[in-house]
Amino acid sequence: MDDSRVAKCTYGSGTLMLILSSTTTFDWLSNELCSRFKLKLGHFELRYSYTDCSNCLLELDDDLKIMFMVCGLTKDQLIHIAVRDKAVVNYVQTVNTNIIASPFLLEAVPNNYSFAQDEDTCKYSIQTGSIVDSNAASSSSLSMDFDGISSEYGNEYLGKYGSCGGRKYLSTDWEGYITHEGQKFEGGVCEFRDKLAKYSIENGFKMKYLKNEPRRVTAVCAKKESNGCEWHVHAVKSNVNGFFYIKNLNNAHSCSGLIREKRNKAMGSRLVSSIVKDKVRSNPLVRPIELITDLKENYGLDIPYHVAWYGKESATKDLHGDEELSYAHLPWYVNVLKASNVGSHCVLDCGEDGSRFQRIFICFKASIDGFRWCRPMLFIDGTFITNKYKEVFPFAFAIVSGETVDNWRWFLQRISEVLVDEGRQLTFISDRHGAIIDAVRTVFPASPHGFCLYHLKENLKKKYPHAVGSSFKDHILWLFCKLLYAPTVEEYQDTLKKLRDDGGSKIIDKFLADLPVQNFANAFFPGKRYGEVSNALSESFNSWIKDVRRLPIYEMIDTVRIKMMEMISRRKLASEKWSSVLCPVIEDELKNLAAKGRHWRICRASESVFEVHADLSVMVNLDERFCSCYQWQLLGFPCQHAIQVIQHSGLCLYNFVDEYYKADFYKATYATPIFPIPDIEKPPPGDVFLLPPHTRKPPGRPLTKRFKSSSETKRQVKCKRCGSCDRHNRRTCKVPI
C-alpha cells in the first residue's frame, strides 16, 4: 500500500513540492530543503499544519512519524510545511528569557510591554517606558539580534513609504561557484573561467588574471595592489582526465566595498552566451534587446547591446556548430535520408571537382506519394510573405546560391524527374520573375503558368504617381481584379474597355503589352487552377520555417524535415477522427451554399439540363458539370445553382464534387510518414571533405530580414502640425489647435 504524501514546503515567496513517505528521514528532508532553497543546516526550523493545528514542530524523525500518523487519521494527502529562519523564530523567546534573567536595572518596565508571535511573523510593541542598560559594554544579555528582520522593522505600518519587496535572482547560485581547494571542474578551463567570472560578479569584486592559459589559471583580487587584498585562486589542468582542479585558494577578502554591481566588465559576450544558450535554442530568432530584458529581470544585470548581440551569435555557434563545418555533414545526411526514407529524391551538387557545395534538392517520399492525392498545382517562388489562411503541403525545396535562370532550371528539372510518371497536367503559379518564367517554359512547355494576382496588382499600382490618391488606385485595382476574374471573353472585353477609360489607355495598354492574357485572365487560361490566383501558398512556406533560416545548412535542412515530419503526423492523426465525406471545411461550405437558394424556381429542359431562376436565370448541365455562372468550372466545386439542381433531381451532392475535396483523398495525402534520421552514428566533420560555396561576407551587421519592396510597405504621412496620420500634412491640416 502506497503511504506517500505530497508536502508543500513554503519559504518566503518560494514554494517547493516534495513527495514524502513513512521511510523519509528528517536529515534527508533538511538536506533537500537546503539544496533547493539554498539554506544552511541549523539556520531554519520546520513547522507543519493540519486541520486542527497549524503550528506543529518538526525537528526529529519521530516528529515525521507522528506527522504521517496524523495524516493517516485525517486522510490528508497534502501536508503544509513552513520553513522559517531560526533567527526570526527564536527572537521572541530570546528576548523574553533575557528580561527575566537580566541583572540589569529596569528603570521603567511598563505593564503594556508585550511580545507577540503569530504563525508567520514575530512582532513586538513598546507603547510606553524604556529599558536602560547600566553596563552595556560588558553585557550582551539584552542585546537584540535584528539580523534578518531589521529591514522589515515597522514596514507594515509605512505603507507606500516602506521598503519594496525583493526577489531571488537566478544569479544567486553564482555566489557558491568557488568554494574550496580540490574543487573539480569537469568542463576544463572553459567551465572554470565561466564560473570564476560569475562568482566575482555575484560577490561584488573585480579580479585580474596573472596567468590565463589552457593548462593553468591564476587570478587575484583587483584591489591587491591598492588595498593589499589577499584573495586569490590558482587552478590547473589534470593530465589524467583533463579536468580542472583548484590547487590554491584564499577565499577571504581583506579589501572593502564588496557590493554587487548591475553592470560589470566581466559580463562579456562569452559569459552572456553561456547564460542565454537555452533561450537561443528554443527561439533562434530571439532579438538581442529581448536578451537584455531577460538578463535585467531574471539576473539583475545590465549589459550593452553589442554584448548581447555577440553573445547571441556565440550561443548560436555553440549550439549548432560552425557554419563551414556544417557543409561537411551533407553527404552523410543525403545517404542516410535515402536509406531511411526509401524512394526520396535527393540531389547534392558539389561542382565539377566534387569538393565544394553548389546546391541541394530534397523531395521526401512522403511528399511524392502525397502529391498524387493533391490538386495538380505547384506554387513556386523565391520570395516570401506571410499568409496564415492556407494549408501548405510542402512538396520539394532546394538551397541554391540565388534566383538565377540556371538554378531555377536545375530545380524544375529535379521536379520533372520526380513527376515523370505523374500523368496529370500540372499548373504552375508564381510571380513574374524572369528566371521562373524561362524555367517553366523550358522544362514544362505544355504546363499552364499563372501569374500571381498580388504581384500584378502591386506592379500596376506603381504605374500611377502618388498624386492621384489612394481612392483612385483602389478603383483601378478593383477593375483589374474584375478583369482577371472575368469568366468569358465578352465579359473580359467589356471590363477592359472600362479599365482603359478610367485608368488611361496609354498606361493600361503599356502594362498589358508584356502580360500575356493566358497567364492571368480566367477567360483565356488554358488549364485549371481551382480558383487559386495568388502565390501565397508557396510564399507562406518561408513564414512556416522562419525560425530556422539562420541555422547552419545541415541543421536547417534537418529542422525542416522534422517540421514536415510532425506536420504530416499531426494532420494524419487529426483526419482519422473525421466522419464526413468531404473535408470538414469543405463540408461546411457545401451546407452554406445549399442553404442560399432553396426558394429558387428550377425548370427542367432535358434529362441533365436545367434552368435556375434566381436573381438572374442560369443554365446548369449536370453531365458536363457546367453552369453559366462559370463558378463550377473554375473551382471544381458545385456552385449554389448546381447544388439546387442536384438536390431537385434527387441525386447525391457528393458525386458532383471533385475527389480532391474529399476526406479520403486528404487522408491518403498524409498516409506516408517521413521517418526519423538519427545522428547517433554521424561521423565527425573531418572524415568528410566538403567546402562551403564561394561567398563574400557583406559589410556591416548580417541582415536577418529581407528588404521589402515599396509595394509591400505602407507609407504613412504624419502631420507635423497636429501629429496625426490621417492622410493630410501640415499645409492641408484643418484640426483646431
LUMZATOR-595364 format. One record per residue (C-alpha): residue number from 1; x, y, z. Coordinates in steps of 0.02 Angstrom, whole numbers, plus 50000, padded with zeros to 5 digits. Layout:
# LUMZATOR-595364
NUM; X; Y; Z
...
END
This chain:
# LUMZATOR-595364
1; 50000; 50000; 50000
2; 50071; 50169; 49950
3; 50082; 50287; 50101
4; 50161; 50432; 50005
5; 50106; 50609; 50037
6; 50139; 50771; 49945
7; 50222; 50903; 50052
8; 50200; 51086; 50005
9; 50355; 51171; 50077
10; 50348; 51361; 50084
11; 50495; 51476; 50118
12; 50463; 51661; 50094
13; 50385; 51683; 49923
14; 50450; 51516; 49859
15; 50358; 51351; 49859
16; 50429; 51176; 49836
17; 50329; 51016; 49813
18; 50407; 50856; 49883
19; 50349; 50676; 49895
20; 50370; 50604; 50071
21; 50341; 50429; 50136
22; 50349; 50342; 50303
23; 50532; 50297; 50267
24; 50584; 50479; 50241
25; 50709; 50539; 50370
26; 50722; 50712; 50445
27; 50902; 50726; 50385
28; 50850; 50692; 50205
29; 50711; 50821; 50215
30; 50828; 50952; 50289
31; 50963; 50922; 50159
32; 50835; 50931; 50018
33; 50769; 51098; 50081
34; 50946; 51164; 50099
35; 50986; 51113; 49921
36; 50828; 51183; 49842
37; 50805; 51342; 49946
38; 50994; 51375; 49965
39; 50987; 51368; 50155
40; 51113; 51314; 50286
41; 51084; 51174; 50411
42; 51040; 51238; 50584
43; 50982; 51407; 50519
44; 50798; 51363; 50496
45; 50654; 51274; 50580
46; 50508; 51175; 50511
47; 50325; 51183; 50561
48; 50183; 51083; 50487
49; 49997; 51105; 50496
50; 49839; 51002; 50482
51; 49655; 51029; 50510
52; 49653; 51055; 50699
53; 49828; 51125; 50725
54; 49927; 51248; 50620
55; 50094; 51259; 50711
56; 50169; 51088; 50748
57; 50357; 51072; 50772
58; 50453; 50961; 50652
59; 50627; 50928; 50721
60; 50657; 50740; 50732
61; 50622; 50578; 50642
62; 50489; 50543; 50775
63; 50402; 50705; 50726
64; 50395; 50642; 50547
65; 50318; 50477; 50602
66; 50188; 50568; 50707
67; 50150; 50682; 50560
68; 50115; 50532; 50448
69; 50006; 50452; 50581
70; 49903; 50611; 50596
71; 49887; 50623; 50408
72; 49826; 50444; 50403
73; 49693; 50481; 50533
74; 49636; 50642; 50449
75; 49655; 50566; 50274
76; 49752; 50718; 50214
77; 49852; 50691; 50056
78; 49934; 50863; 50059
79; 50049; 50917; 50200
80; 50088; 51102; 50227
81; 50264; 51132; 50293
82; 50325; 51307; 50335
83; 50514; 51339; 50326
84; 50568; 51484; 50437
85; 50733; 51566; 50479
86; 50783; 51514; 50654
87; 50838; 51691; 50699
88; 50662; 51755; 50670
89; 50577; 51610; 50760
90; 50688; 51619; 50914
91; 50686; 51808; 50927
92; 50540; 51820; 51048
93; 50599; 51675; 51156
94; 50774; 51752; 51172
95; 50709; 51922; 51221
96; 50586; 51855; 51350
97; 50719; 51745; 51430
98; 50842; 51888; 51441
99; 50717; 52002; 51525
100; 50679; 51876; 51661
101; 50861; 51830; 51697
102; 50937; 52000; 51670
103; 51035; 52077; 51816
104; 51016; 52250; 51741
105; 50909; 52390; 51811
106; 50740; 52409; 51733
107; 50709; 52593; 51755
108; 50532; 52575; 51697
109; 50455; 52413; 51646
110; 50281; 52452; 51581
111; 50141; 52328; 51601
112; 50093; 52351; 51421
113; 50266; 52300; 51354
114; 50225; 52145; 51256
115; 50296; 52025; 51132
116; 50178; 51934; 51017
117; 50212; 51794; 50897
118; 50089; 51729; 50770
119; 50102; 51592; 50642
120; 50205; 51687; 50513
121; 50294; 51836; 50592
122; 50370; 51896; 50755
123; 50307; 52064; 50814
124; 50343; 52170; 50964
125; 50273; 52332; 51027
126; 50328; 52457; 51160
127; 50191; 52579; 51196
128; 50273; 52674; 51343
129; 50429; 52665; 51454
130; 50608; 52617; 51412
131; 50741; 52488; 51453
132; 50905; 52555; 51522
133; 51067; 52455; 51517
134; 51186; 52506; 51658
135; 51335; 52413; 51584
136; 51310; 52396; 51400
137; 51495; 52374; 51365
138; 51513; 52215; 51468
139; 51347; 52130; 51441
140; 51253; 52057; 51298
141; 51103; 51989; 51389
142; 50988; 52119; 51320
143; 51072; 52142; 51152
144; 50939; 52100; 51022
145; 50996; 52022; 50859
146; 50897; 52108; 50721
147; 50986; 52012; 50583
148; 50856; 51957; 50457
149; 50715; 52068; 50520
150; 50787; 52243; 50532
151; 50746; 52280; 50351
152; 50564; 52242; 50388
153; 50560; 52341; 50551
154; 50394; 52433; 50552
155; 50373; 52406; 50365
156; 50192; 52353; 50380
157; 50148; 52522; 50454
158; 50240; 52627; 50324
159; 50129; 52586; 50176
160; 50198; 52661; 50016
161; 50347; 52733; 50113
162; 50406; 52561; 50164
163; 50539; 52457; 50079
164; 50491; 52365; 49920
165; 50485; 52177; 49913
166; 50640; 52092; 49848
167; 50658; 51942; 49735
168; 50776; 51797; 49713
169; 50876; 51813; 49552
170; 50938; 51666; 49451
171; 51115; 51725; 49481
172; 51104; 51690; 49668
173; 51185; 51519; 49644
174; 51341; 51601; 49571
175; 51391; 51653; 49747
176; 51444; 51475; 49785
177; 51531; 51429; 49623
178; 51707; 51440; 49701
179; 51714; 51354; 49871
180; 51868; 51253; 49917
181; 52036; 51185; 49865
182; 52022; 51024; 49765
183; 51857; 51080; 49685
184; 51835; 50994; 49517
185; 51777; 51069; 49351
186; 51740; 50933; 49225
187; 51717; 51059; 49084
188; 51901; 51105; 49094
189; 51968; 51280; 49081
190; 51810; 51347; 48995
191; 51698; 51294; 49139
192; 51821; 51360; 49268
193; 51835; 51530; 49184
194; 51647; 51541; 49165
195; 51610; 51501; 49346
196; 51752; 51609; 49411
197; 51684; 51760; 49316
198; 51507; 51729; 49379
199; 51574; 51707; 49556
200; 51662; 51875; 49551
201; 51508; 51962; 49481
202; 51389; 51894; 49612
203; 51508; 51927; 49757
204; 51538; 52106; 49702
205; 51726; 52111; 49670
206; 51836; 52131; 49518
207; 51981; 52016; 49480
208; 52127; 52009; 49362
209; 52219; 51861; 49288
210; 52403; 51835; 49324
211; 52402; 51679; 49216
212; 52265; 51633; 49095
213; 52321; 51483; 48995
214; 52236; 51322; 48936
215; 52330; 51222; 49071
216; 52332; 51344; 49217
217; 52237; 51496; 49277
218; 52287; 51613; 49418
219; 52178; 51759; 49471
220; 52191; 51887; 49611
221; 52080; 52025; 49676
222; 52094; 52185; 49576
223; 52125; 52279; 49739
224; 52278; 52177; 49784
225; 52397; 52320; 49747
226; 52289; 52463; 49812
227; 52214; 52381; 49968
228; 52327; 52230; 49988
229; 52183; 52107; 49970
230; 52243; 51927; 49988
231; 52104; 51841; 49889
232; 52175; 51731; 49753
233; 52141; 51568; 49663
234; 52253; 51452; 49564
235; 52186; 51306; 49461
236; 52274; 51183; 49346
237; 52226; 51051; 49220
238; 52246; 50867; 49267
239; 52348; 50763; 49147
240; 52245; 50609; 49193
241; 52068; 50659; 49149
242; 52081; 50837; 49080
243; 51977; 50910; 49222
244; 52023; 51073; 49306
245; 52059; 51073; 49494
246; 52082; 51216; 49616
247; 52255; 51194; 49693
248; 52268; 51352; 49796
249; 52127; 51463; 49860
250; 52114; 51606; 49983
251; 51929; 51644; 49979
252; 51930; 51785; 50106
253; 51937; 51967; 50052
254; 52028; 52096; 50157
255; 51975; 52240; 50044
256; 51822; 52350; 50064
257; 51673; 52389; 49956
258; 51614; 52215; 49906
259; 51446; 52265; 49834
260; 51370; 52178; 49684
261; 51350; 52295; 49536
262; 51220; 52286; 49399
263; 51347; 52322; 49263
264; 51512; 52228; 49269
265; 51651; 52223; 49139
266; 51670; 52037; 49170
267; 51498; 52013; 49092
268; 51564; 51988; 48916
269; 51490; 51904; 48764
270; 51556; 51731; 48809
271; 51476; 51741; 48980
272; 51314; 51803; 48905
273; 51322; 51658; 48782
274; 51326; 51530; 48923
275; 51176; 51612; 49007
276; 51061; 51635; 48856
277; 51103; 51471; 48768
278; 50939; 51386; 48817
279; 50839; 51538; 48762
280; 50926; 51541; 48593
281; 50898; 51354; 48574
282; 50709; 51373; 48597
283; 50699; 51530; 48490
284; 50841; 51552; 48364
285; 50769; 51720; 48308
286; 50766; 51798; 48481
287; 50820; 51980; 48472
288; 50966; 52050; 48572
289; 50851; 52177; 48654
290; 50747; 52032; 48722
291; 50904; 51954; 48796
292; 50947; 52120; 48878
293; 50774; 52125; 48958
294; 50787; 51943; 49014
295; 50956; 51972; 49099
296; 50889; 52127; 49183
297; 50731; 52046; 49252
298; 50798; 51874; 49298
299; 50980; 51909; 49340
300; 50980; 52092; 49391
301; 51118; 52130; 49266
302; 51137; 52270; 49138
303; 51231; 52235; 48977
304; 51257; 52344; 48822
305; 51175; 52299; 48657
306; 51334; 52244; 48568
307; 51375; 52120; 48708
308; 51200; 52044; 48693
309; 51218; 52032; 48503
310; 51388; 51948; 48507
311; 51330; 51837; 48650
312; 51183; 51776; 48547
313; 51295; 51742; 48396
314; 51415; 51645; 48506
315; 51273; 51543; 48580
316; 51208; 51501; 48406
317; 51380; 51441; 48353
318; 51400; 51335; 48511
319; 51228; 51256; 48488
320; 51234; 51219; 48302
321; 51418; 51216; 48262
322; 51520; 51311; 48138
323; 51431; 51352; 47975
324; 51578; 51297; 47868
325; 51592; 51129; 47956
326; 51404; 51104; 47936
327; 51426; 51077; 47749
328; 51537; 50926; 47782
329; 51388; 50832; 47855
330; 51282; 50847; 47697
331; 51349; 50695; 47601
332; 51317; 50584; 47751
333; 51145; 50661; 47777
334; 51090; 50632; 47597
335; 51143; 50449; 47604
336; 51055; 50417; 47770
337; 50899; 50509; 47710
338; 50886; 50398; 47557
339; 50912; 50242; 47665
340; 50785; 50288; 47799
341; 50655; 50363; 47680
342; 50667; 50245; 47531
343; 50602; 50325; 47372
344; 50650; 50503; 47419
345; 50734; 50607; 47284
346; 50889; 50698; 47346
347; 51022; 50778; 47237
348; 51180; 50856; 47308
349; 51276; 50959; 47179
350; 51457; 50979; 47231
351; 51526; 51058; 47073
352; 51642; 50986; 46945
353; 51777; 50928; 47066
354; 51652; 50867; 47195
355; 51733; 50960; 47338
356; 51630; 51120; 47353
357; 51444; 51138; 47389
358; 51340; 51213; 47249
359; 51158; 51169; 47283
360; 51047; 51034; 47355
361; 50873; 50971; 47310
362; 50762; 50869; 47428
363; 50594; 50789; 47396
364; 50537; 50662; 47526
365; 50448; 50501; 47480
366; 50302; 50558; 47588
367; 50284; 50714; 47479
368; 50295; 50614; 47318
369; 50159; 50493; 47375
370; 50051; 50631; 47449
371; 50054; 50741; 47294
372; 49961; 50607; 47196
373; 49807; 50648; 47300
374; 49825; 50838; 47288
375; 49764; 50955; 47155
376; 49893; 50955; 47013
377; 49960; 51128; 47053
378; 50134; 51183; 47103
379; 50162; 51352; 47185
380; 50343; 51405; 47164
381; 50434; 51559; 47220
382; 50596; 51626; 47290
383; 50525; 51775; 47383
384; 50412; 51760; 47532
385; 50274; 51848; 47627
386; 50163; 51788; 47770
387; 50000; 51700; 47736
388; 49908; 51610; 47875
389; 49747; 51560; 47791
390; 49803; 51419; 47677
391; 49859; 51243; 47717
392; 50028; 51207; 47640
393; 50085; 51036; 47581
394; 50273; 51058; 47554
395; 50323; 50958; 47402
396; 50506; 50997; 47371
397; 50635; 51127; 47418
398; 50810; 51172; 47365
399; 50952; 51276; 47433
400; 51043; 51369; 47296
401; 51155; 51521; 47277
402; 51020; 51635; 47207
403; 50869; 51655; 47094
404; 50959; 51632; 46929
405; 50897; 51553; 46769
406; 51018; 51409; 46790
407; 50963; 51373; 46968
408; 50778; 51381; 46925
409; 50802; 51265; 46776
410; 50901; 51145; 46885
411; 50764; 51147; 47018
412; 50622; 51115; 46894
413; 50722; 50978; 46808
414; 50732; 50889; 46975
415; 50543; 50913; 46992
416; 50516; 50836; 46820
417; 50620; 50685; 46872
418; 50507; 50658; 47021
419; 50345; 50682; 46923
420; 50396; 50587; 46767
421; 50252; 50463; 46792
422; 50126; 50590; 46855
423; 50007; 50577; 46705
424; 49916; 50739; 46751
425; 49931; 50912; 46678
426; 50024; 51020; 46803
427; 49979; 51202; 46833
428; 50112; 51321; 46898
429; 50078; 51479; 46998
430; 50216; 51605; 47029
431; 50262; 51788; 47015
432; 50333; 51861; 46854
433; 50516; 51829; 46896
434; 50606; 51812; 46730
435; 50706; 51660; 46784
436; 50548; 51567; 46838
437; 50457; 51607; 46676
438; 50605; 51545; 46574
439; 50625; 51386; 46678
440; 50440; 51338; 46669
441; 50436; 51371; 46482
442; 50592; 51265; 46455
443; 50562; 51117; 46572
444; 50371; 51109; 46568
445; 50322; 51184; 46399
446; 50148; 51107; 46400
447; 50100; 51161; 46576
448; 49991; 51315; 46604
449; 50078; 51451; 46703
450; 49976; 51576; 46803
451; 50045; 51740; 46871
452; 50012; 51792; 47050
453; 49872; 51921; 47065
454; 49952; 52005; 47215
455; 50111; 52046; 47121
456; 50015; 52102; 46967
457; 49913; 52224; 47070
458; 50069; 52296; 47151
459; 50152; 52314; 46981
460; 50001; 52406; 46913
461; 49993; 52519; 47065
462; 50171; 52579; 47031
463; 50117; 52645; 46861
464; 50023; 52787; 46943
465; 50101; 52930; 47043
466; 50057; 52964; 47224
467; 49967; 53122; 47173
468; 49818; 53027; 47101
469; 49769; 52970; 47277
470; 49734; 52801; 47355
471; 49548; 52801; 47312
472; 49585; 52813; 47126
473; 49715; 52674; 47137
474; 49595; 52562; 47233
475; 49463; 52587; 47097
476; 49586; 52541; 46959
477; 49645; 52387; 47054
478; 49464; 52334; 47080
479; 49434; 52345; 46892
480; 49592; 52245; 46859
481; 49535; 52107; 46978
482; 49368; 52105; 46889
483; 49464; 52089; 46725
484; 49561; 51939; 46791
485; 49408; 51851; 46861
486; 49301; 51881; 46706
487; 49243; 51705; 46655
488; 49204; 51741; 46473
489; 49290; 51832; 46331
490; 49143; 51951; 46314
491; 49150; 51997; 46499
492; 49338; 52020; 46484
493; 49321; 52140; 46338
494; 49187; 52244; 46424
495; 49290; 52258; 46583
496; 49447; 52300; 46484
497; 49358; 52445; 46398
498; 49303; 52513; 46567
499; 49479; 52492; 46636
500; 49558; 52586; 46489
501; 49433; 52727; 46504
502; 49455; 52752; 46690
503; 49640; 52709; 46706
504; 49704; 52789; 46548
505; 49726; 52691; 46389
506; 49913; 52728; 46374
507; 49955; 52665; 46548
508; 49842; 52511; 46537
509; 49897; 52462; 46361
510; 50080; 52479; 46408
511; 50053; 52373; 46564
512; 49960; 52235; 46470
513; 50079; 52235; 46323
514; 50203; 52116; 46405
515; 50071; 52023; 46505
516; 50001; 51876; 46404
517; 49816; 51851; 46438
518; 49837; 51662; 46451
519; 49947; 51688; 46605
520; 49825; 51786; 46711
521; 49645; 51802; 46643
522; 49518; 51666; 46682
523; 49436; 51689; 46513
524; 49596; 51636; 46422
525; 49684; 51525; 46549
526; 49716; 51356; 46463
527; 49719; 51249; 46620
528; 49628; 51229; 46784
529; 49685; 51321; 46940
530; 49536; 51289; 47055
531; 49511; 51473; 47095
532; 49691; 51498; 47151
533; 49756; 51661; 47079
534; 49886; 51702; 47211
535; 50056; 51629; 47254
536; 50028; 51646; 47441
537; 50038; 51457; 47467
538; 50222; 51446; 47419
539; 50263; 51613; 47498
540; 50193; 51556; 47666
541; 50322; 51416; 47671
542; 50456; 51542; 47719
543; 50349; 51604; 47862
544; 50324; 51424; 47917
545; 50512; 51395; 47932
546; 50565; 51571; 47980
547; 50636; 51512; 48146
548; 50766; 51401; 48062
549; 50826; 51508; 47917
550; 50982; 51568; 48007
551; 51042; 51397; 48062
552; 51192; 51312; 47979
553; 51140; 51219; 47823
554; 51141; 51043; 47898
555; 51038; 51094; 48050
556; 50921; 51198; 47941
557; 50882; 51054; 47822
558; 50856; 50930; 47964
559; 50746; 51052; 48059
560; 50637; 51074; 47904
561; 50625; 50884; 47893
562; 50571; 50873; 48074
563; 50438; 51008; 48050
564; 50371; 50917; 47896
565; 50375; 50750; 47989
566; 50275; 50822; 48134
567; 50153; 50911; 48017
568; 50114; 50752; 47919
569; 50092; 50651; 48078
570; 49983; 50784; 48160
571; 49868; 50802; 48010
572; 49856; 50614; 47987
573; 49801; 50589; 48167
574; 49677; 50733; 48155
575; 49598; 50670; 47993
576; 49572; 50495; 48064
577; 49437; 50568; 48177
578; 49337; 50636; 48030
579; 49174; 50550; 47989
580; 49117; 50664; 47847
581; 49131; 50626; 47661
582; 49214; 50793; 47624
583; 49346; 50883; 47723
584; 49258; 50972; 47867
585; 49290; 51147; 47798
586; 49225; 51096; 47626
587; 49077; 51008; 47706
588; 49028; 51169; 47795
589; 49046; 51268; 47634
590; 48933; 51146; 47544
591; 48800; 51165; 47679
592; 48809; 51354; 47671
593; 48788; 51356; 47482
594; 48644; 51233; 47492
595; 48550; 51347; 47613
596; 48557; 51501; 47500
597; 48443; 51456; 47354
598; 48306; 51347; 47422
599; 48173; 51471; 47360
600; 48234; 51472; 47180
601; 48123; 51401; 47042
602; 48202; 51261; 46941
603; 48142; 51207; 46768
604; 48200; 51050; 46678
605; 48248; 51066; 46495
606; 48311; 50889; 46468
607; 48373; 50742; 46571
608; 48529; 50835; 46628
609; 48498; 51018; 46579
610; 48404; 51138; 46694
611; 48362; 51321; 46706
612; 48377; 51403; 46877
613; 48276; 51562; 46907
614; 48373; 51658; 47038
615; 48403; 51846; 47031
616; 48460; 51806; 46855
617; 48420; 51644; 46767
618; 48563; 51525; 46731
619; 48583; 51358; 46642
620; 48653; 51204; 46730
621; 48711; 51047; 46639
622; 48745; 50905; 46760
623; 48827; 50790; 46633
624; 48952; 50924; 46579
625; 48968; 50993; 46757
626; 48932; 51163; 46684
627; 48844; 51318; 46750
628; 48827; 51480; 46653
629; 48892; 51574; 46806
630; 49056; 51481; 46769
631; 49099; 51456; 46953
632; 49079; 51267; 46944
633; 49204; 51257; 46801
634; 49330; 51374; 46883
635; 49328; 51299; 47058
636; 49293; 51116; 47026
637; 49159; 51129; 47159
638; 48970; 51142; 47129
639; 48905; 51321; 47135
640; 48745; 51366; 47226
641; 48643; 51348; 47065
642; 48711; 51174; 47031
643; 48680; 51120; 47212
644; 48496; 51166; 47199
645; 48480; 51072; 47036
646; 48566; 50917; 47107
647; 48451; 50916; 47258
648; 48299; 50948; 47148
649; 48346; 50795; 47044
650; 48364; 50686; 47199
651; 48547; 50650; 47164
652; 48690; 50639; 47288
653; 48787; 50802; 47306
654; 48949; 50713; 47346
655; 48953; 50630; 47175
656; 48973; 50801; 47092
657; 49118; 50862; 47199
658; 49296; 50838; 47137
659; 49388; 50698; 47226
660; 49522; 50819; 47287
661; 49398; 50895; 47410
662; 49351; 50728; 47490
663; 49413; 50665; 47658
664; 49479; 50503; 47583
665; 49598; 50598; 47470
666; 49654; 50707; 47615
667; 49691; 50554; 47722
668; 49786; 50473; 47579
669; 49890; 50632; 47560
670; 49962; 50608; 47735
671; 49965; 50418; 47738
672; 50152; 50403; 47705
673; 50259; 50466; 47850
674; 50431; 50545; 47850
675; 50545; 50433; 47952
676; 50673; 50496; 48079
677; 50856; 50518; 48036
678; 50954; 50484; 48196
679; 51126; 50563; 48200
680; 51198; 50448; 48333
681; 51314; 50374; 48202
682; 51355; 50537; 48115
683; 51541; 50543; 48077
684; 51647; 50690; 48135
685; 51662; 50831; 48007
686; 51845; 50794; 47975
687; 51804; 50624; 47898
688; 51712; 50704; 47750
689; 51784; 50846; 47650
690; 51655; 50966; 47575
691; 51691; 51151; 47564
692; 51558; 51286; 47578
693; 51515; 51389; 47423
694; 51617; 51539; 47374
695; 51541; 51689; 47460
696; 51598; 51859; 47516
697; 51541; 51923; 47684
698; 51450; 52088; 47655
699; 51499; 52240; 47758
700; 51406; 52280; 47917
701; 51296; 52175; 48026
702; 51217; 52022; 47943
703; 51037; 52053; 47891
704; 50902; 51945; 47969
705; 50755; 52016; 47869
706; 50739; 52050; 47684
707; 50709; 52223; 47615
708; 50526; 52245; 47571
709; 50481; 52323; 47407
710; 50391; 52489; 47401
711; 50231; 52397; 47360
712; 50238; 52299; 47522
713; 50272; 52446; 47636
714; 50134; 52564; 47683
715; 50194; 52744; 47685
716; 50113; 52846; 47822
717; 50109; 53035; 47813
718; 50119; 53113; 47985
719; 50056; 53290; 48002
720; 50188; 53400; 48083
721; 50053; 53517; 48147
722; 49933; 53400; 48240
723; 50039; 53243; 48244
724; 49907; 53126; 48173
725; 49923; 53007; 48025
726; 49755; 53046; 47946
727; 49807; 53069; 47764
728; 49848; 53253; 47774
729; 50001; 53361; 47801
730; 50040; 53525; 47886
731; 49981; 53630; 47738
732; 49810; 53545; 47724
733; 49783; 53518; 47912
734; 49614; 53582; 47974
735; 49621; 53515; 48151
736; 49588; 53655; 48278
737; 49738; 53684; 48390
END
